[in-house]
Amino acid sequence: MKIKLLLLLLIFATGFSSGQVVVQEDFNASTSLPTGWTSNGSGTSTQSCDGNSFRRNVYNTGGNSTMTLTTPNQVASSNGNDISVSVDYKVVDWSLATSPTPANFGTLELQFSIDDGSNWTTFSTIDSSNHIVSNTCALISGIIPAANVPIGSDVKIRTLNTYNSGDYYMYNDNFTAVQLGACLSPMALDAANITSSSADLSWTSGGSGESSWEVEYGIDGFTQGAGTTITPATNPVSTTGLMSNTDYDYYVRANCGAGDYSEWAGPFSFTTLCAAEIPDYLEDFSSYIPGCWVEAVDGDPVNGPSSLGSSNWAEEEFAHLGSGLGGVDINIYQTGDIEWLLSPQFDLSAGGYEINLDVAFTNYNATTQGAFDADDDVRLLYTLDGITWNTIVQWNAANGNTPAAGGETFNADLSAITGSNVQFAIYSDEGATATGDKDFHIDNFQVRTIPSCQEPTNLAVTNITATSAT
């Protein structure tokens, strides 16, 4: 697949400080002609080469005998070097535009002018001897010799299709003209090896043969000139000292030497990873999904989830007790439904930590006590490596530890877990049978240093009425 910049870099429009002819236009921004272009054809996405193309129905030697597609006149733009030009084209029979036209359709020429179109010179031709008969696009290309475009001359380039026989559509697309010595923008920007504080930025040279670049990066949406600049930059280049869980943009331009720079390419966006949390940590789910938490589905409680990105966990007032309480819940209702809610990673290498969270089990959208089916399974899990998961607690009917409808606090000692990238998860599995409709709730997820004087745990509320509770 071709990489296109969707870019028209013309002297009169962008004000290059050094003369050079550079045209890179794929016409995908609109079916209308870009500013300064002319054509007797029209833009279309129907059977196009790629995105949008320009085409004309050419079918006689009268008023419909030609098609042209012409660049703007680039005033005093030539730097005196050869200009390499290429255009995608195809010739297909009129109507459905899917059957290729025979080779004797006529001619397609590439032409240039240095006097704003008063006189044209042909430098490449497609005719019956070299036309590729196909309903997919081929390439016409050629070189405008340096001797014909002296330094400071105007340059205008066009395609000219002239009719011979048939009734066909002529398509033109992906018009490129590059003058040797032009400093072209990099393309195919990318970011790899992303961590919580660094990323490797890379790109592909636009073809100017440069070996040095300038990079500017900053938080998503930053104004160029206010970011952090790396100059000179290699390809790839590493950025460090970034903030975790943060969206960044970056731009890059080529340094072609002697003060000649390309236009900036970008922005390209990437997001740094979440850093491991060092307790004490508390998540009250006042907003959802909290930063660095992840939803997932399917899988099993030993090997982890099989699909990250979304689940049926949802924001809901804890135990349905009223507004302003925060919390999240999972509706245990659909047969075989496996849902995950994964915490950020934690650095527990210092040891001496515990985990506690509020849990409740109610009937669906109610404050009444829920009851597990025999194969319902809810667990609090942890992993040290993201591959193998271990159970801290399993809530189910067999264990007889159904959380109270009004809520209770679960607490577990983590002193034996001293990994530097420990992740927790709440796992819910409806099982093969579904005879009830229940909600499992969590809130106030906390990982902290074990206090010297423990407060009471497993607080619970039952037998709730309008005027009393146990």
Secondary structure, DSSP 8 states (H G I E B T S, - for coil): ------B---HHHH--SS---EEEE--TT-SS--TT-EESSEEE-TT-SSS-EEEEEE-SSSTTSEEEEE---BTT---SS-EEEEEEEEEEETTTS-SB--GGGEEEEEEEESSTTSS-EEEEEE-TTT----SS-EEEEEEE-GGGS-TT--BEEEEEEEE-SS-EEEEEEEEEEEETT-----EEEEEES--SS-EEEEEE--SS---EEEEEEEETT--TTSSEEEEEE-SSEEE-S--TT-EEEEEEEEE-STT-B---EEEEEEE-----B-S-EEE--SSSS-TT-EEEESSBTTTB-SEES--S-EE--GGG--TT---EEEEE-STT-EEEEEEEEE--TT--EEEEEEEEEEETTSSSB----TT-EEEEEEESSSSSEEEEEEESTTTT----TT-EEEEEE-TT---SSEEEEEEEE--S-----EEEEEEEEEEEE--SS------B--S--SS---
